[in-house]
């Protein structure tokens, strides 16, 4: 709301490290969105990461997130802010030691799956929640696991103070019962592309751009092109298992171009997006990544695993295609790719519906507004 936007003008966002994980990449998109909303935003990392791909973009405040320096520097930074966003429980563990002087939101990414697998809530995270911290999950399936994990940690005062603080996207289905207070569903947001009205001329221009991008990538411009998204971080959840699928071999068998992994770091992102017809993501255990959303927004058809974490975005045969995890993934992937190649009208329909879903539910402008409402709940 406008009142909350006035009250929250300086937002401190704290990441655990500077690795290019899906959560950290989503945090950078959120930084962009809050800045566009008129907030002054600082995004910092408690310590360096294993690979540190984001070290040039995100300042590091201590040599280790477990150090005393992380605590003391974070306390100094907190004095500047009107509100604080903590990306993950790693950052939340340190922040729990600080006096809570401003609204606080904790973004949970892989944690809901860990709660589902039986992991208990740490006492520091529970302490922050009882003190009024808002919890944010990014896909609908995670709500039940977080609510169950934190149910015993809700104090009566916290529950009553947060009773109106639940933020959820507009549902496509009839209104569901409200979730318990203090837990918010806010999707990952990405910047919207400039959309042109559908027309034969616009379609021809888009086709020409895609063919030119494939040529620039050294690929056959007349064939569909598939790209595999690589996992950004090693999963820590006990419920996950390794997925071994030869996406390149499947693409070759289905008659598609394949964008080799070594090209991804060597060419511009815009060229990759423009040249991709099909994007395969078999690592979406925590929900859709920024990379997947951007590919779908640019017109690629997504093929993912059939997982609850991705169901907000991908409906099989509606906004993309899914693969059952208990099936023969290699042969099923070849079959799905073959269907897309042989039925161009069906391909176009899936691409358009998927892009509309991203624009409708993952647009950065709407997402940052929900984050501001979530933070503003702490002002009530």
N, C-alpha and C positions, 0 to 999 in steps of 0.2 A: 504494500500500500504506500501512497505518497508520504504518509506520516512516518512510516518505518524507514523509508529511504532517506528522509531528512535526518532521522536519528542515527542512522548507520551510514557514515560517510567514509570511514577508514576501516578496511577489512584486512586482517592479517591471516594469511593462509600458510600453514606449516606442513611441509612434506617430510616424510621420514628420511629420504635420501635423494640423490640426483640421478638414479637409474631411470631409463625410459620405460618404466612399467606402464601398463594400461591405466592404472590409477593416477600416476603422476602426469601422464599426457592429458587425461581428462581434467586434472587440476589446472593445467595451463590453459585449457579452453575456458574453464570457469573464470580464471583470472581475467581473460580477455573479455568475457561477458560482463563481469562486474565492473570492469573499467568502462565499458561502453554504456553501462547504466549510470555512470557519473560518480562511482565510488573511487577513492584512492586505494589501491590494492598493493600489498607487499606479499610476495610469495617467497618463502625461505625454506631451506632444508636443514634439518637438525644435524646431519652429518653427510659425508660423501658416501656414494654407493659403491657397489662392486665394479661397475663399468663406468658410471658417471657421465653418460651421454648428455645429460642436461646441465652439466656443471657450468657451461658458458651462459646459460639462461637463468639459473637459479642460484642465488648466493647461499653459501654454506656457513652456518653460524658457529660450528664447533668441529673439532677433529673427530668426534664420535658422538652419536646420538645417546650413548650411555654415559657420557662424561658429565662432570659437574658443570663444565662450561656450557653445555647444551641447556641445562636448567637455568643458570644465571643469565645467559643471553636471551633466552626465551622470555624470562621474566621482564627484562628490559624492553624487549620488543612489544610485549603485551600492553605496556603502559601507553603506547602510541595508539592502539586500536580501539575502535568502537565495538568490534565484534571479531571473533576468532573462528577459523575453520581448521580443523585438524584432519589431515588425510591419513586415516588408518590408526590402528591401536598403538603402533610404534610411537607415533607422535603423541597420542593421547596418554600413554603411560607417563611420559615426562610432564605433560601439561597438568596431570592430576595432582602433582606436587605443588602447583602454583595456586595462589589465592585467586578465586574466580571473581573478577571485577566487571566483566563484560559478557554479553551473550556468547555462547559457545556451541558449535556444532561439530560433531564427529562423523566423518564420512567412512562408512564401512564397505569394503570392497570384497576381499576374499573371506572376511570374518564370518558372514552368515553361513557359508558352506562348512566352515570349521565348527560353528555352533551346532549345525545339523549333525556333524560327525561325532559330537559329544564333548567338544571342548567347552570348558567352563569360562564364564566371564571373570576376568581378573578383578581383584579388589579395587584397583585404581580406576578401572573403567566403570565399575559399579558405583564408586564414590562420585565420579563426575556426573553420572546419570542421575543419581539421587539428588545431587546439587542443582539439577535443572538443565544439564547439557542435552541438546537435541541430537538424536541419532538419525543419520541419513543412509538409506540403502538405495540402490540404483536399478533394481529390477524387482517386479512384484513378488516373485517366488521367495525372495529373501525376507519379506515382512514377517512371515509366520515363524521363521527360525529366530529372528532377532527378538520378536515379541515374547516367544517362549523362553529364550535365554535370559531376558531381563525382567520377566514377570515378577520374580521374587525380590527384585531390587527396587520396585516402585514404592516410594513412600506415599502416604495419603496426601501429604502436602504437595508433593511433586505432581501427582496425578491430577489433582484439582487445578493446580496452576497451569498445567499444560493441556487441559481438556480440549481447548480450541486450537491446539498447535499442530494438528495433523495436516500435512500437505501432500496431496496426491494428484497425479495428472487426471484430466477429465476422462472417465471410463468410456470405452466403446460399448460396453454392455450396461444393462440396468444398474442403477446405483447399488453398490455393495455396502454392507455394514461398515461403519467407521472402525479404523484400527485403534488399538489402545494408544493413549496419548504419549507424546515424546518421541515417536518414531515416524519418520517421513519417507515417502517414496518420491525421489527426484531422479529422473533419468539423466544420463550423461548428455551434455549439450554440445552441439557443434554449430559453427557459423552457417547461416543459410546462403545458398547460392542465389544469384540473381536469376529468377525464373522468367522465361519468355512465354507468351501465350502460345499454346499448341497451334501449329500451322505446318503446311507442307514445306514451306521455305525454312522454318526453324528446324524441322526434322532433317532436311537435306543438309543444312549447315552442321548439325550435330554429327551426322554420318560422315561428312567430309573431314571434320576435326578428328574423329575417332580413327579414320583410315590414315590420316596424316601422322597421328601419334604412333600408330603401329609401325608405319614406315620408319619413323625416327628411332624406334626401338629395334629396328632390324628384323621385324616380323612380317609375315604375310598379311597384307592389309585386307584381303578378302575373307580371311578366316577369323572365327571368334578367338578371343584371347582370354586365358585364365591366369589368375595370380593367386598364390597361396599366402595367407597372412601367417607370419611366424609368431609364436608365443613370446610375449615381452618379459615374462618372469617365470621362474620355476614354481609350480604349484606346491603349496604346503599342506593342502587338505588331504586328509586320509581317505576321503571317499572317491578320489580321482584315480584314474589309471592311465597309463601311457597309451596314446593312440598312434599306431604306426600305419600310415597310409602313404603310398607313393603317388602324390598328386600329379607330378610331372608325367609319370607313365600313364595314369588315367587320362590325362589331357591328350596325350599322343594317340592313345587307343580310340578316343572319341573324335579325333580329327581337329583338335583345337591347338592354337599357339599356346606356349607356356612361357611366362616371364620368369626367367632364371633369377634365383635369389640374389646373385651377385650384382644384378642390375639395380636392385632396390636402393642401395646406398650410393649409386653412381649417377642417377638421373634425377631430374626435378620431379617433385611429387605431383605437380600438375600433369606432367607427361604420363606418369604411371596411371593416374586416375582417368585421364582421357583415353588411354589405350587399353583399359581393362573392361571386358564384357562380363566376365564371371569371376567372382571372388570367393575363395574357399577358406573358411575359418574353422579349424577343428580344435581350437584352444579357447573357446568362449565359455569356460566354466563359470566365470564371474559375471557374465553378461556381455553385451556388445562393447567393443572397443571403439575409440575415436576413429581408428583406421577403417574398421568395418563400416561405420556410419558414413564416413566420407565417401567410401567406394560406392555404397548404395545410393547416396545422394547424387553422385555423379552418373548414375544410370547402370551400374553393374548389378547383375543378379547374384544374390548371396546363396551359397551352399554352406550350411553349418550342421553341427550335430543336433540331434533332437533332444534338447536339454531344457528343463524348466527355466534356467537362467536366461535363455535367449528368446523365450516364448512371447515376451512383450513386443519384440521386434519382428521375429520371423514366424509367420504362420505358413505351414507347408502348403504349397500350391496357391498361396494368396500373395504373400510379400516376399517369397523366396522358396528355397527347398531345404529340407532337413534329411539327415541320415540317421537311422536308428543305430545306437551304439552296440546293440547286440547282434547286428547283422554283419554280413561280409562287406566291410566298408569299401574295399578296393573295387569289387565288382559293382556294388551299388552306386559308387561315385561315377564309374564309367557309364552306367545306364542313365543316370540323371543328366550328365553332361551330354550324352547322345540325344536325349529328349530335347534339350535346349537347342542343340544344333539343328535338329530335324524339324522343329516347329518354331519358326521365326516369330509368328504372331503371338504365340504363347510366351516366348522369351520377352518380347516387347511389353506384354501385359504385366508380367512379373516385375520387370525393371521399373515400369511406371508406378505400379502399386507400392513397391518397396520404397521408391524415392518419396512418394507422397506420405508414407508412414513416418519416415525420418523427418520430413519437413513438419508434419503435424505434431509429433510427440517428442522430438529431440532438438528442436530449434533453440539455439543458444539464448535468444531474447526471452523466451518463455521460461527456460530453465533458470536463468539468473534471477528472474523475478520470484520464482519459487524459493530459491536459496535466500533471498532477502526476506521473504515472508517467514521462512524457517528461523532465520537469525532474529528477526523482529519479534518472534514469539517469546524470546528471552527478555524482551523489554516490558512485557505485559505484567 
